[in-house]
Amino acid sequence: MPRLGEFIGAMLADAAQARVRADIEAIKLAEMYSSHELLRHLPVPRFRLPDISIEFPVVVQGVRDEAADPHGVRAFDEPPRDEVEKALVAALAGAKLKLSAENLGRLHDLAWGRLKAAFRAGPRALLGGEALAADVAGAVGARALSLAKGPAAAHPKLDEVVRRVRESVRALLLARLARSPHLEVLVSSGEIKAHADSSSVLRVRLTVSEDAYEVIPRDGEARGFTLVPE
């Protein structure tokens, strides 16, 4: 049974593909116009889809919340301890900070404790991952340098350790974004016709506005492309 969001997303994807098909046809016409003695002086036809209005019926079968939170709404699911430890190990390795197994275990306890406390505090602490990642990174970074031995414990290392830990924790939280409740719906004509109670059929109206972008190569040393509004 599809979700309402999946059904709407599929319609939006089809609308985007319609624009792609229109642009490909415009390219074909442009090539033909450029090779013709008279057509080359005329504008090439090109169509856009600035607005699309859609109306469709659905039957709501139920609401599913796969991640019900007894503490209220929150942005992230609690990560398991082993994932936190892996993220921390990767961050310290990236910062080239070596610790003994015992001291590494102490850092694991510290990071896990800070995250655990935030999740137990309720939704307010979990609506943004940046603040939580910075809190864990600050505590872990200071503790890591106090446990390190030799030149690695020098103060200039602190910024790099904190940055690496913050990025790792933030990536871990983003990978565990909580899934919002969703509607399960009947969308096919056969299913809707077979539904006994016609009064429960909902009609959804959508107006989709096109937001077109151009693909522009990045300047300087940065590789890749960026999207710029037309």
TAKA-V309853 format. One record per residue. N is the residue number from 1. PHI is phi in degrees with one decimal (none if undefined). PSI is psi in radians with two decimals (NA if undefined). OMEGA is omega as a letter, one per 30 degrees, with the letter a starting at -180 (* if undefined). Layout:
# TAKA-V309853
N & PHI & PSI & OMEGA
N & PHI & PSI & OMEGA
This chain:
# TAKA-V309853
1 & none & 2.17 & a
2 & -74.8 & 2.77 & l
3 & -87.2 & 2.69 & l
4 & -61.1 & -0.71 & l
5 & -63.1 & -0.66 & l
6 & -66.4 & -0.69 & a
7 & -65.8 & -0.80 & l
8 & -64.3 & -0.71 & l
9 & -60.8 & -0.67 & l
10 & -64.9 & -0.67 & l
11 & -66.2 & -0.69 & l
12 & -66.2 & -0.67 & l
13 & -64.3 & -0.69 & l
14 & -65.2 & -0.66 & l
15 & -64.3 & -0.70 & l
16 & -64.2 & -0.70 & l
17 & -66.2 & -0.54 & l
18 & -63.3 & -0.69 & l
19 & -66.2 & -0.69 & l
20 & -60.1 & -0.81 & a
21 & -61.6 & -0.71 & l
22 & -63.3 & -0.71 & l
23 & -66.9 & -0.67 & l
24 & -63.9 & -0.72 & l
25 & -65.3 & -0.63 & l
26 & -63.7 & -0.65 & l
27 & -64.7 & -0.74 & l
28 & -60.0 & -0.76 & l
29 & -65.4 & -0.66 & l
30 & -62.5 & -0.71 & l
31 & -65.2 & -0.69 & l
32 & -67.9 & -0.74 & a
33 & -62.6 & -0.71 & a
34 & -66.9 & -0.41 & a
35 & -95.0 & -0.01 & a
36 & -105.4 & 2.43 & a
37 & -62.7 & -0.67 & a
38 & -97.4 & -0.68 & a
39 & -65.4 & -0.47 & a
40 & -63.2 & -0.28 & l
41 & -94.0 & 0.00 & a
42 & -106.5 & 2.67 & l
43 & -67.7 & 2.49 & l
44 & -79.5 & 2.23 & l
45 & -62.0 & 2.33 & l
46 & -147.9 & 2.21 & a
47 & -109.8 & 2.54 & l
48 & -122.4 & 2.93 & l
49 & -121.3 & 1.28 & a
50 & -62.0 & -0.64 & l
51 & -144.6 & 2.40 & l
52 & -128.6 & 2.17 & l
53 & -103.0 & 2.25 & a
54 & -129.2 & 2.38 & l
55 & -130.4 & 2.24 & a
56 & -145.3 & 2.60 & l
57 & -91.5 & 2.57 & l
58 & -142.1 & 2.75 & l
59 & -120.5 & 2.09 & a
60 & -79.6 & 2.10 & l
61 & -91.7 & -0.41 & a
62 & 168.3 & 3.02 & l
63 & -116.5 & 2.23 & a
64 & -115.6 & 2.23 & l
65 & -117.8 & 1.78 & a
66 & -81.0 & -0.17 & a
67 & -136.5 & 0.98 & a
68 & -60.6 & 2.29 & a
69 & -112.1 & 1.97 & a
70 & -65.9 & -0.31 & a
71 & -91.8 & -0.06 & a
72 & 113.9 & -3.04 & a
73 & -70.2 & 2.37 & l
74 & -144.8 & 2.80 & a
75 & -87.1 & -0.41 & a
76 & -131.5 & 2.58 & l
77 & -83.7 & 2.60 & a
78 & -68.1 & 2.17 & a
79 & -77.1 & 2.57 & l
80 & -70.7 & 2.77 & a
81 & -60.7 & -0.69 & a
82 & -63.8 & -0.58 & l
83 & -70.1 & -0.64 & l
84 & -63.8 & -0.74 & a
85 & -64.6 & -0.73 & l
86 & -62.7 & -0.72 & l
87 & -64.2 & -0.68 & a
88 & -68.9 & -0.75 & l
89 & -60.6 & -0.75 & l
90 & -64.0 & -0.69 & a
91 & -65.5 & -0.79 & a
92 & -67.4 & -0.63 & l
93 & -65.4 & -0.69 & l
94 & -64.4 & -0.57 & l
95 & -84.7 & -0.04 & l
96 & 57.9 & 0.76 & l
97 & -110.7 & 2.05 & a
98 & -102.3 & 2.33 & l
99 & -131.4 & 2.74 & l
100 & -70.0 & 2.84 & l
101 & -60.8 & -0.63 & a
102 & -66.4 & -0.81 & a
103 & -69.0 & -0.60 & l
104 & -63.7 & -0.67 & l
105 & -62.7 & -0.64 & l
106 & -64.4 & -0.69 & l
107 & -66.7 & -0.66 & l
108 & -59.9 & -0.78 & l
109 & -61.8 & -0.72 & a
110 & -65.5 & -0.86 & a
111 & -62.9 & -0.78 & a
112 & -63.3 & -0.69 & l
113 & -65.2 & -0.70 & l
114 & -66.0 & -0.74 & l
115 & -66.8 & -0.75 & a
116 & -60.2 & -0.74 & a
117 & -64.0 & -0.67 & l
118 & -65.3 & -0.72 & a
119 & -70.5 & -0.53 & l
120 & -78.2 & -0.33 & a
121 & -74.2 & -0.29 & l
122 & 108.2 & -3.05 & a
123 & -68.4 & -0.50 & a
124 & -60.5 & -0.62 & a
125 & -78.1 & -0.13 & a
126 & -120.7 & 0.21 & l
127 & -81.2 & -0.25 & l
128 & -139.9 & 2.26 & a
129 & -78.7 & -0.40 & a
130 & -64.5 & -0.81 & a
131 & -66.0 & -0.71 & l
132 & -66.6 & -0.74 & l
133 & -62.9 & -0.69 & l
134 & -67.0 & -0.66 & l
135 & -63.7 & -0.83 & l
136 & -64.9 & -0.75 & a
137 & -63.9 & -0.73 & l
138 & -63.0 & -0.77 & a
139 & -68.2 & -0.78 & a
140 & -68.9 & -0.72 & a
141 & -60.7 & -0.85 & l
142 & -62.7 & -0.72 & a
143 & -69.1 & -0.65 & a
144 & -63.3 & -0.74 & a
145 & -71.5 & -0.52 & l
146 & -72.0 & -0.42 & l
147 & -90.4 & -0.38 & a
148 & -71.1 & 2.69 & a
149 & -115.7 & 2.64 & l
150 & 78.2 & -2.78 & a
151 & -59.5 & -0.41 & a
152 & -64.7 & -0.34 & a
153 & -84.8 & 0.09 & a
154 & -63.9 & 2.58 & a
155 & -58.7 & -0.69 & a
156 & -57.1 & -0.32 & l
157 & -74.2 & -0.33 & a
158 & -60.4 & -0.82 & a
159 & -59.7 & -0.70 & a
160 & -68.1 & -0.73 & l
161 & -63.7 & -0.81 & a
162 & -61.9 & -0.75 & a
163 & -62.7 & -0.79 & a
164 & -64.5 & -0.76 & a
165 & -66.2 & -0.73 & l
166 & -61.0 & -0.78 & l
167 & -64.8 & -0.70 & a
168 & -67.1 & -0.74 & l
169 & -68.3 & -0.71 & l
170 & -62.4 & -0.75 & l
171 & -64.2 & -0.65 & l
172 & -63.7 & -0.74 & l
173 & -68.3 & -0.71 & l
174 & -62.4 & -0.58 & l
175 & -71.0 & -0.24 & a
176 & -121.9 & 0.68 & l
177 & -59.0 & 2.32 & a
178 & -69.0 & 2.43 & l
179 & -83.1 & 2.28 & a
180 & -78.1 & 2.73 & l
181 & -59.5 & 2.61 & a
182 & -139.4 & 2.73 & l
183 & -89.8 & 2.34 & l
184 & -98.1 & 2.23 & a
185 & -133.0 & 2.74 & l
186 & -96.8 & 2.28 & a
187 & -126.1 & -0.39 & a
188 & -75.3 & 2.63 & a
189 & -62.2 & -0.66 & l
190 & -63.5 & -0.75 & a
191 & -66.5 & -0.69 & a
192 & -69.2 & -0.69 & l
193 & -65.3 & -0.62 & a
194 & -76.2 & -0.25 & l
195 & -69.4 & 2.23 & a
196 & -69.7 & -0.68 & a
197 & -97.2 & 1.74 & a
198 & -69.8 & -0.36 & a
199 & -70.1 & -0.30 & a
200 & -91.4 & 0.03 & l
201 & -77.8 & 2.18 & l
202 & -98.3 & 2.54 & l
203 & -113.2 & 2.09 & a
204 & -103.4 & 2.27 & l
205 & -113.5 & 2.23 & l
206 & -126.3 & 2.46 & l
207 & -120.4 & 1.99 & a
208 & -101.9 & 2.19 & l
209 & -105.4 & 2.32 & a
210 & -72.8 & 2.38 & l
211 & -128.4 & 1.57 & a
212 & -87.3 & 2.57 & l
213 & -130.4 & 2.68 & l
214 & -106.1 & 2.53 & l
215 & -91.2 & 2.01 & a
216 & -117.5 & 2.24 & l
217 & -62.1 & 2.48 & l
218 & -75.0 & 2.52 & l
219 & -87.8 & 2.85 & l
220 & 76.8 & -2.64 & a
221 & -78.2 & -0.36 & a
222 & -66.3 & 2.32 & l
223 & -96.3 & 2.81 & l
224 & 102.4 & -2.77 & a
225 & -134.8 & 2.89 & l
226 & -133.7 & 2.72 & a
227 & -99.3 & 2.24 & a
228 & -124.6 & 2.30 & l
229 & -57.0 & 2.48 & l
230 & -64.1 & NA & *
